[in-house]
Amino acid sequence: MKDYKWNTVFKPLIERYKPKNFCEIGCHEGLTLKSLTHMVKELGYKIEYTGYDAFELADRPTFEYPQNPITGEMEHNGKESASYEIIKERCDKYVKNELLESYDLIKGWTHDTLIGPLTFDMVYIDGGHSYTTVKWDYEQVKNSKVIIFDDTYPVKFPGVAKFIDELRSLGTNITELIEKNDSGKIVMQCAIIINEQEIK
């Protein structure tokens, strides 16, 4: 994970809310998990991790966007297909080295595999980037304490941006964080929802 995203988004939220369980929708090969496990170790505890990803099902041999076979939409994300075995090996290693309490990896398209209502201390939504998929993913975990959306800028990820605008129009309290490089180009744009009523 890029340092600016970790330092601007994740680190302050983890330090404040100290999530005991973490759900990542679009876990790819576990780079977010790598940073997460080392940070919670510094805070003195281990985390339970749940990761959802299409993994090898999101086939993109020519690096075109993979098509979701359930919705028919193209999932506009910028990653190649991930390997289930790579992140499983990483998770096994973290459990063995006592960096991770437990884990559950779920392979498949989230319209099939992510069925709520589910509640987590923290959720990172970074899977399929179409409007339909982002909306589905959010609806399944919307009662979680902290929800982070990646890639909310409209030029590259219009489906995500459209859904964030929709939530805002419905009165959802959303904080958006934007990071630009020295030339003014946006290099990170995330949205955060804090469900205060879920935080004791």
C-alpha positions in Angstrom: 0.0 0.0 0.0 1.2 3.5 -0.8 2.5 5.4 2.2 0.3 8.4 1.7 -2.9 6.2 1.8 -1.7 4.3 4.8 -0.6 7.5 6.7 -3.6 9.6 5.7 -6.4 7.2 5.9 -5.7 3.9 7.7 -3.2 4.8 10.4 -5.3 7.5 12.1 -8.4 5.4 12.0 -6.8 2.3 13.4 -5.1 4.3 16.2 -8.4 5.8 17.2 -10.8 2.9 16.8 -8.4 -0.1 17.3 -10.5 -2.5 15.2 -10.5 -6.1 16.5 -11.8 -7.4 13.2 -11.2 -6.1 9.7 -13.0 -6.9 6.4 -11.3 -6.2 3.1 -13.4 -6.3 0.0 -10.9 -6.7 -2.8 -7.9 -8.0 -0.8 -5.9 -8.9 -3.9 -2.6 -10.4 -2.6 -2.6 -8.8 0.9 -0.6 -5.6 0.8 -3.1 -3.8 3.0 -3.1 -6.7 5.4 0.7 -6.6 5.6 0.7 -3.0 6.9 -2.3 -3.7 9.1 -0.9 -6.7 10.9 2.4 -4.9 11.8 0.5 -1.8 13.0 -1.8 -3.7 15.3 1.1 -5.6 16.7 2.6 -2.2 17.7 -0.7 -1.4 19.4 -0.4 -4.7 21.3 -3.0 -7.0 19.8 -3.9 -9.3 16.9 -6.7 -8.9 14.4 -9.3 -11.2 12.9 -9.2 -10.7 9.1 -11.9 -11.5 6.5 -11.0 -11.0 2.8 -13.2 -11.1 -0.2 -11.9 -11.2 -3.8 -12.7 -12.7 -7.2 -9.1 -13.7 -7.4 -8.4 -15.8 -10.6 -12.1 -15.5 -11.6 -11.5 -11.9 -12.6 -9.6 -13.0 -15.7 -8.0 -10.2 -17.7 -5.5 -11.7 -20.1 -5.1 -8.5 -22.1 -5.3 -6.2 -19.0 -8.7 -5.0 -19.9 -11.2 -4.5 -17.1 -12.7 -7.8 -16.0 -16.4 -8.3 -16.6 -18.6 -9.2 -13.7 -20.6 -12.3 -14.9 -23.4 -11.5 -12.5 -24.1 -7.9 -13.4 -22.5 -7.8 -16.8 -20.7 -4.6 -15.9 -17.0 -4.0 -16.3 -15.2 -3.7 -13.0 -13.0 -0.6 -13.4 -10.1 -1.3 -11.1 -6.4 -1.0 -11.8 -5.1 -4.4 -10.6 -4.3 -7.6 -12.4 -6.1 -10.8 -11.3 -4.8 -11.9 -7.8 -3.7 -15.3 -6.6 -5.7 -16.9 -3.9 -2.7 -19.0 -2.9 -0.4 -16.0 -2.5 -2.5 -14.3 0.1 -3.4 -17.6 1.8 0.3 -18.3 2.2 0.8 -14.8 3.6 -2.1 -15.2 6.0 -0.8 -18.6 7.2 2.6 -17.0 7.8 1.0 -14.2 9.8 -1.0 -16.6 12.0 2.2 -18.7 12.6 4.2 -15.6 13.5 1.3 -14.3 15.8 0.7 -11.2 13.7 -2.9 -12.4 12.9 -5.5 -13.9 15.2 -7.4 -15.7 12.5 -8.5 -15.2 8.9 -11.1 -16.2 6.4 -10.6 -15.8 2.6 -13.7 -15.9 0.4 -13.2 -16.4 -3.3 -15.9 -15.3 -5.8 -17.9 -12.4 -7.0 -19.3 -10.5 -4.0 -22.9 -10.7 -5.3 -22.5 -14.4 -4.6 -20.3 -14.4 -1.6 -20.9 -11.3 0.4 -24.4 -11.7 1.8 -25.4 -9.5 4.8 -26.2 -8.0 7.0 -22.6 -8.3 8.2 -21.0 -6.1 10.8 -17.2 -5.5 11.3 -15.2 -3.0 13.3 -13.6 -1.8 10.0 -14.3 -2.4 6.4 -12.2 -1.5 3.3 -14.3 -1.5 0.1 -11.8 -1.8 -2.8 -13.2 -4.7 -4.9 -15.2 -4.2 -8.1 -15.5 -0.6 -9.0 -18.8 -0.5 -10.9 -21.7 1.4 -9.4 -23.7 -1.8 -8.9 -21.0 -3.7 -7.2 -19.9 -0.9 -4.9 -23.5 -0.3 -3.9 -24.0 -4.1 -3.3 -20.9 -4.4 -1.2 -21.8 -1.4 1.0 -25.3 -2.5 1.6 -24.1 -5.8 3.0 -21.7 -4.2 5.5 -23.4 -0.8 6.1 -23.8 -1.2 9.8 -20.1 -1.7 10.4 -18.3 0.8 12.6 -15.9 2.3 10.1 -16.3 2.0 6.3 -13.6 3.1 3.9 -14.2 3.4 0.2 -11.1 3.6 -2.1 -10.9 5.3 -5.5 -13.8 7.8 -5.3 -12.5 10.2 -7.9 -15.0 10.4 -10.8 -12.7 10.7 -13.8 -11.2 7.2 -13.4 -13.9 5.5 -11.2 -17.2 7.0 -12.1 -19.2 4.2 -10.6 -17.7 4.6 -7.1 -18.0 8.4 -7.3 -21.7 8.1 -8.4 -22.5 5.9 -5.4 -20.7 8.2 -2.9 -22.7 11.2 -4.3 -25.9 9.1 -3.9 -25.1 8.3 -0.2 -24.4 12.0 0.4 -27.7 13.0 -1.2 -29.4 10.7 1.2 -27.9 12.5 4.2 -25.1 10.0 4.9 -22.2 11.7 6.7 -19.2 11.1 4.6 -15.6 12.5 4.9 -13.6 12.5 1.7 -9.8 12.6 1.7 -7.9 13.8 -1.3 -4.1 13.6 -1.8 -2.3 15.4 -4.7 1.2 15.2 -5.9 3.5 18.2 -6.4 2.1 18.8 -9.9 -1.5 18.8 -8.5 -2.5 15.4 -9.9 -4.8 13.4 -7.6 -3.0 10.3 -6.4 -5.5 9.2 -3.8 -9.2 9.9 -3.1 -11.0 7.9 -0.4 -14.3 8.3 1.4 -15.0 7.4 5.0 -18.2 6.7 6.9 -18.1 6.5 10.7 -21.1 4.9 12.3 -20.9 6.5 15.7 -24.0 4.7 17.0 -22.1 1.4 16.4 -19.0 2.5 18.4 -19.3 2.0 22.1 
